[in-house]
Amino acid sequence: MNNTVTLKRLGIALAYPLAYAYVRLMTDFNNTFMIDPSGGNGHMKISIAYPLFALIFIVINEFVRRGRRGNEAPSTETVFWYGITFLAGLTACFGPNELLSLFGMHLSAVYSVLVSNNVLLGGGTSGFLPADLISGFCVRPFAGFPNVVLDWRFFGKSSDEGAGSGARIKSLIGGIVFTVLMCGLLLMSIGFMAMIDADLAHVIETVLNGLFSYLNFKTVAEIIVRMIFAVPVCFYLYGLISRSASSDGKSESKVASVLNSLRAKGKTVSSTLVYIAAGVFVAAYALFFVKRLMYMLGGFTGTVPEGMLVSHYAREGFFELVGIMAVNMCVYLAITLLGKTDEGGRFSKAARVLVTMLMSESIVFAVVAMSKLVLYYSIYGYTPLRILAMWGTLALGFASVMTILTVNRSRTHVRAGILFTAVSYIAICVLSGILEALS
């Protein structure tokens, strides 16, 4: 039997069950498949519904990918993103924020499909990441919408050398009729045996009562509604997976070339204006440091201004500092997208110095914000929001470091930033789960 044809059939056959499971999971959230790691001695329960769905998604993606591309083993990067998808789903229950973990699971799942089929615009994780995600969430699923219908042709293809599609269809129909007939005869046989054996009759009665009590009007209505909504979800999910697996990479190269051309044409802002804009930000922050130096150092020394509560001091300015760091990243992106560069894509030395100073100030802001958060944490203890704020501060600080390296080495470090963000979030979720169990 042709193995690729079998995998194609498995992919299309499991597309709708995958979609139904997704609708079931998203409407019922994590109220099913609960386990208690403490064996009933603790208050922490973990839902395995999300990671179970992630695992099923990964398996079906592999069926479709191998069916269309041959039995090529997944790359190391693909395995990594499969793992992140699974872990993001696992942390949705015990992490500091369930919705953020679910968002991360969706991002990782779509990204793992693109990585596994080697259809990223930059040939790998690169500055085209936003365009890759738009392609994964919007372009490919809807472009591949008809595939769930078109790919049923795989059930008519012979996996051996002889039989035609007509013969296979007849065989399939005959198999279905035979199976239904055998099931009916089996039920009749069990019924006759139950008339003789009281224990068997009791078991059958218990099973039927449980089945009828479960299949009440509300439950049946919910199942029907899920089945209806699972249809477009099936088209969407299978469209994403099959469209990615069918690509030979040529269209991605063309799109990347067009985006590079557009980006080059958009670099029209003169170097002088870039110097002035970056210089204003750098100077403004330097003056702010001088004016508020002692106030900002309070988090390191554990002292607060007279008459101010520690809790108020620790909270005051934290989110504003994080906001300033986010603004600085936007300033850098604006300079990168609009500022003129030489033929090699490098900025002038003055521009690189100014951007380095700007990102260095962002790092100082990250350190100050972290000191305030640590002070608050040391007094008032753990909460999910506090540990999540720590992660966000670390992620922005790391992004600032990577930006400095990118500007001065003329080589993007997007991949390192993405890897750090993903791994650190998983780590912070595990830590949050441990602290929650101990609290």
N, C-alpha and C positions, 0 to 999 in steps of 0.2 A: 504494500500500500504506500502511496505517495504521502510522506509525512507532512509536507507543506500544505497539501490540500486538506488533510485532517485538521491541521492547526487553523486554517482559514475557516473551516466549518465550525470548529469550537469557538472561535472568536465571534462569529456572527450569531451562533446559537446562544451564547451567553450574554450578548449585548443587552437584551431586554431584561433578563434577571438582574444584571448589574444596575440598570436604570431603576428597576423597581426597588432594589435594595437601597439605592441612593435616596429615592423619594421617601421610603420608609424611615430611613435614618434621619433625614433632615426634618421630617414632620414629627417624629417621636423623640428626636434628639438622642440622649444616651440613657433612656429609661429601660433598656433591655441589655442582656448579656453583662450583668453586673457581677463582679467578683470582689471578695473581701480578702486582701493580702494578709490581714491579721488573724484570719481564721475565726472571726467572730469576736475577737477580744478588743478590737479598736473601732473607731468611728469613721475610718476612711475606706470608702469603696471605690473601685475603679471600673469604668465601663470599657469593655473590649470591643464595643460595636464599631467605633471609629477606626481603630487599627485593623479590625477584621475586614472592614470595607476597603481600607487602603490596600491590604494584602490581596483581596480579590481583584481590585483594579489593576494592580501590578501584574498579576497572573494573566489576566485577559489582555493587557497591553503586550505581554510577551507572546501570547498566542498569535495575535494579529501581526506583530512585528516579525516573528519568525516565519509565519505563514507567507508573508509577502517578501521578506528579505532572505529567507533561508535560515538554517539553524545556526546563525551566528550568535555566539555567546555575548551577553551584555558587557559593555566596557566597565572599567573600574569606576569611572565617573557616573555611569548609569546606576550601578549598584549603590553608590553613595547616595544619590538622590532618591532611589527607592527606599533606602534606609531612613532618610530624613522624612519622607512622606509617611512611612509607617510610624516613626517616633512622634511626628507632629500630631498624628491622630491619637496616639497613646497618651500624649500629654494634655489632650483636650479636657480630660476629666480632672487630673490632679494639678495642672499648671495654674499659674496665677490668673489666667484669663481664657475661658473656654472659647469665646468667639475668635480671639486672636490666634489660638492654636488651630481652629478650624480653617481660618483664612490661610494660615501657613500650610496646612495640609493640602488645600486646594491649589495654592501656588506651586508647591513642591510636586504635586501629582501632574499638573499640566507641564511643568518644566521637565519632569522626568520623561514624559512622552517625547518632548522635543529633543532632549539629550540622547535618549535611547535610539532614536532614529537619525541622529546627527543632522538635524535640520535647523540648527541655530544660525542666525543671519551672519554672525561673525565667525562661524566655524567652531565656536566654543563660547563660554561665558565671556561677554565683552560689554562694551558701552552700548551695544544694541539691545541690552536687556529689556528696556521698556517696549521696544518694537517686537521683540520675541514674545513677550507676554501678551501683547495685543493680538499677535498672530495666533497664539495658543488659545486664548480665551474667546476670540471673536472670529478671525478670518478662517482658520482651518475647520473648526466645528461646523460653521454654516456652509462653507464651501463643500464639506464632505457630507452634508445632510442627506443627499440621495443614496449614499453608499450602503446604508442599512437595507435598502431595497435592492440595489444593483448587485450587491454581493451575495444574494441568495442563489445566484447562478452557480456558486461553488457546490451547492448540494446536487446540482445536475451534472457536475463533471465527474468523469470516471477517474478513480484513483489507481485502477489497474489498466491493462492495455485494451480490454475488449469492449465492455458494455457501453452503450450510448445513453444519452440523457433520458430518453423515453423509457428504456428498460429500468433505469435506476428509480424513476418516479413511480413506475408500477410496483417495483420492489418495496419502496417506502410505503406506499398506500397499503400494499398487502401486509406488510409488517405491522402497521397501525391497526388494521382490522383484526389480525390474528391476536395482537396483544390485548385489545379490548375484549375479544371473545374469550380468551383464556382468563382474564380478570373476572369476567362475569361468571364463568363456570367455577372458578375458585371460590367466589363468594357464595354460590349455591352450595358447594360442597361443605364450606365452613358452617353454613346455616343448618344443613342436615346433621352435621356432627354436634352442633350446639343443642339440637333437640334431644340428643342422646346423653351428652355430658353436661351436667349442671354447672360445673366449674367453668368450662369454656363459655357457656351461656352467660354466666355472671361477668366474665372478662369482657365479652362483646358488649353487654349491656352498659358496663362502666365506660368503655371507650366511646360508645355512641352517645351516652348522656353527656360526657365531657365535650364531645364534638358539637352537639347541638347547643349546649350552654355557651360555647365559645362563638358559634356562628349565629349570634343574635343580629337583629336588624342593624344596629349601630356598627357592629364589627364588619358585617358584609358591605355596608355602605362605604365605610372607610377603605376597605380593600378595593372596591370598584373605583373610587375616586383616585386612589394611588395608581391603579392600573392605567387609568386614563392619562394622568399626569406623567406617568413613566414613559409614554410613547414619545413625546417631544424630547424628553431627557435621553432616551435611547438613541434617537437620531443625533442629538448633540454629542454625547460621549463617544459613540461609535464613529461619528464624523471626524472628531478630533484625532482618535487613535488611527483610524484607517487612512485618513488623509496624510497624516504624518508618515505612516509606514509606506505609503505609495510614492513619496517624493524622492527624486534622485539628487536633490541638492542644487540643481541648476537654477530653479526659480529663486531660491534663497540667495544665491550669488548675485543674481540680477537685482533683487531688491536691495541687498547690501550696497551694491555699486551705486544705485540711484540715491540711496540715503546718504552715502558718502559725498556724492556730487552736490546734493542739496545742502548738506552741512558746510561744504567748502564755499558754496555760493553765499551762504548766510553770514560768513565771517567778513563783515563790512565795517565794523567799528574800529576807528583808528587807535593805534597804540597809546596816543596821548590821552584820549578819553578813558581808556582802560586804566592807565596810570592814575589819573585823577580820581576815578571812582573807587578803585581799590585803596588808594592812599587815604581817601576820606574815611573809609571804614576802619582802616588800621589806626589812623590818628585818633578817631573817636573812641575806639576801645582803649587805646593807651591812656587817654585823658580820664576815662572812666576808671581804669585800674588805679591811677594815682589818687583820684578823689575817694574811692571806696575801698582802698587797700586794707585798712585795719578792719573794716566791717566784714570783708570777705574772708579774712584770715581767721575769723572767730571759729569756724568749723574745725580748723586744725588744732587750735589751742583749747577748745572747749569753753571759751568765754563768750558772753553775749553782751550787747550794750545794756547799760544800766536801765532798769525799769522794764525790760522786755523779757517775756517768757521764752524759754528755750524752744518750745514747740513752735511759737510764732516766728522766732528767728530762723529756725531750721526750714520752715516752709516758705518764708518770705524770699522771693527772688529765685527759688529753685526752677520753677517752670519757665520763668522769664529767661533764665540763663540757657535752658535747653532750647527755648524758642530762638534766642540769638544764634546758637550753634546751627540750627536749621536754616536760619536766614543766611548765614555765612556760606552754607553749602549751595544755596540758591544763587548767591553772588558768584561763586566759583563756576557753577553751571552756565550762568549767563555769560561770563567772560569766555568760557570754553566754546560756547556755541556761536557767539557773536564777535569776539575779538579777533583781529587779524593775526595771522601767524606766518612764518616763513614757508618755503616750499616743502620742507620736511614736516610741517605741522607743529613746530616748536614755537613757543612764545619767546619774546625777547628776554634777556637776562633780568631787566628791571621788573617786568611783569611776573617772572617766576619768583623773584625776591618778595614782591608785594603779596602774592598769593601765599607763599610760604609763611610770611608774617601773619597774614590773616588766619590761616589754619592753625598756626601756633597759638594765637590768641584764643581760638576755639578750644584747643586742648586745655588751656588754662581755665577757661570757663567750665569745661567738663570736670576738671579736678576740683574746682571750687564747688560746683553743684554736687559732686559726689561727697565732698567733705560735709556739706550741710545735711545730705541724706544719711550718711553714716552716723552723724551726731544724733539725728532724730531717731534712727533705728536703735542706737545704743541705749536710748532712754525709754522708748515706747515699744520696742520689740517688732516682731514680724507682722506684716499684713501683705496680702497679694499685691496691692497697688505699690507698696514701697519697693518690693523686690523687682517688680516690673519696671519701675522708674530707674532702678539701678541698671538694669539691662539696657534700657533706652539710652541712658547717659554713656555707658560703655560703648554701645554701638556707634553713637555719634562721634565719640572721641576716637575710636578706631578708624572711622571713615575719614576724619581729619588727618590722621597719620598717613593713611593710604593716599590721600589727595596730595600731601607733600611729596611722597615718593613718586606719584604719577607725574606731577609737574616737573620735577627735577630729573627724572630718569626717562621721560618721553615714552613711557610704557604704562598702559593702563593696569590698574590693580583691582578691577571690578570683581574678578573671580575671588581674590582673597577676601574682599569685603563681604561678598555674598556668603562664602563659606563660614566666615567668622560670625556673621549674623545668624545663620541657621544653626550652627553648632552651639553657639553661646545661648541661644534661646532654648534649645533642648536642655542644655545644662542647667539653666536658671529654672526651668519647669521641674526638673528632677529635684533640685534643691528646694523649691517651693513645696513639692509634695512631701519631702522629708520633714521640713519645718512644720507643715500642716499636720502631719501624723504625730509629731512630738508635742505640738501645742495643746 
